Amino acid sequence: MRIRIFGCGPLAAALIGLADRAGHTVWRSRPTSLPPYADELLDLVILAGERRTVDADLANVSAESLCDLIVVDAITPVRAAPAGSCSGSAAEAISATSLWIATMLPEARIVHGFASVPADAFMELLSRGSFDDTTMLAVPIAGDDVEAKAAVEMFIRDIGGEPFDIGPSTVADVLAPGGPLWGKALSQLEMFEAVGWLAGDG
């Protein structure tokens, strides 16, 4: 895959390292300069880290060159709300971020993911020499575009994680600050149990 990552910080650094190890072509906005027309060839755009750092990176890019791409919303807040503190504010945060992404990147096919999992869990994944299926890190995602989610799921498997599709964007608030899955590093089994509990099945 050809991937461009906007933003900086622990999450962005971990994803860059994991993508590099998986053999993907990864471009950062800073300080690496991109080849001509590189943005038109991208398979995936990841917005990772605090919004202010992502915003600063996007300010130097033509929105037209990033039109109609698969965009992963991995934006992290400056200060997270306590888990379960307010589902309303979590839903508002997801809605506001989606609107901002759509404004910055026209026709973006948005998939929410990665930000709910602590960056330390991805750094630990990067430090592993091999993967153990019984403790594989589950990475929950949400979105409305089936093909976009399939591409993100492929990337997650490539880096040694296991994708967990929780549904459409309307339920992405469980991944936002204040949501019940925010700040959780879970295995696939633990994720099934957590989602079952959220659905009232546990």
N, C-alpha and C positions, 0 to 999 in steps of 0.2 A: 504494500500500500504506500501511497504518497500522502504524507500527513503534514499538516502545518499546525503548530501549537502556539497559541497566543497567550501571553501572561507569563508570570514567573512565580517562584515560591516552591515549597516542598512538593506539592501535588504535581505541578508542571515538571519539575526536575525528575520525579519518579517516573512519570509517564514517558518522558523523553528517553530515560535510561532503558525502560522496559521495551519501548518501541524499537530502539536501536538494537537491543539484544535479539529481538524477534526478527531482525533483518529488514525492517521497514525503512523507507527513505523519509527522514524527519527533518523538517525545516523549522527553525525558531525564528521569531520576528526580530530578535536582537541577540547577538550582534551580526548574525549571519545574513549575508545578502542572498536573495533568491535568484535563480536563473531566470532569464526572460520567459514570460508566459507560464511560469511555474504554477501560479494560482489557478490557471485554467485547466491544469492537469491533476488537481488534487482529488484524492478519494475521500479524505476526511479532514475536517477542521475541528480542533479541540480548543475550547476557551477554558483555560484552567487557572485557578488562583483568584485573587481578589479582583473585583470588577474594575477597580481603578487602574490596575496594571494591564488588564486586557484592553480596556478603553484606550489607554495610551498607545498600545501596539496597533490597534485598529485605526487609530487616527492617522497613521502613516500609510494606510493601504486604501486603494480605490475600492469602494463598495461594489462597483460593477464587476471587478475582477473576481469577486468572491460570491457572485450571484448563483443561486440555485445549487448550493452544495449541502452535503450532510454536515451538520454542525452539532458537536457535542457540548451541551451546557454543563460544564464542570466548574461553574463559578462558586467560590467560597466566600462567605461573609467575613467582614472584619472582626465581628464579635457574634458568635452563634448564640441563639436563644436556647434555654434548657430544653431537652427532649420532652415532647408532649406538653409544652407550656401553652401553646396556642395554635391549634390547627388552622384557624382563620388567617393568622399572620403567615404561616407556612405557605398556604395557598396563594396569598397575595404576593409573596416573594417570588414564587414560581411564575406567576402571571406577569409580574413586572419585568422579570428577567427575560421571559419569552418575548415580550413586547419590545424590549431594548434590543435583543438579538435581531428580531425581524426588522427593526429600524436600521441597524448597523449593517446587516447582511441580508439584502432583499431575497425573498423566496427561500430562505433557509429551511432545510428539512431538519428540524430540531429533535435531538434525542437527549434526554436528561440522564446523567450518569456520572459516576466516579466521585463527585464532590461529597456524597453522603458517607463515603468510606474514608476513614482517617488516612492521611498521607503516609503515616508510619507503616500502615499495613501494606501499601504498595512498595515502600522501601524494603520491607521485609521480603516481599515477593521477589524483588530485584536481587536480594542477597542470596536467595536459594539457588542451589546448584541443580536441583531437579524438583519436579512437582509431585506432590502426594495427593492423589484424588480424594482421599478421605478427609483431608483438611483444606481442600482447594478454596481459595477466597472467592466468595460469591459477590458479584458486582451487580447490584440492582439497577435497572434502566427503565425508563418510561418514555413513550412517544407515540405518535399517531401514524407515522410513515413506516410501513412494514419493511420496505427495502432498506431504508435508512437504519432501522433497528438491526436488521440482519448484518449489515456492514459493521456496525459497532460490536455486535456479538462476536463476529469473526475476529475483530481486533482484540477483544477481551480474551478470547481463547488463545490467540497468538502470544499474548504477553503472560500467559500462565494462570489466568483467572477463569471463572465460570460465570457467564452472563445469567442474570435472573430477570426475566421480563415481568414486571409487575402490572403492566397494562398501558392504557393510553395516558396522554398528558394530564388528563383530568384527575388522575390519582398520584401525580408526581409530587404532591405536597407532602407525602410521607417521607420523601427523600430530602426535603428542605429543612433548614434550621427550625427547630421546634417540632419537627415531624418525628414519628416513632422509630424510623430507621436511620435518622441522622446520627452520625458519629459511631456507627456500628460496623465492626469488622466481623462478618459471620461466614461460616462455611455454608455449603449448599443446603445441608440438612438443617442447620440452624436457621437459615433464611426461610425454608419451607415452614418451619415451626413458627417463626415470627409472623410471616404473612398469613398463616392459618389463624393465628391468634387475632390478628388485625381484622380478619374477615369473620371472626366469631366461630371459627371451626376448631379452635384449640381449647 
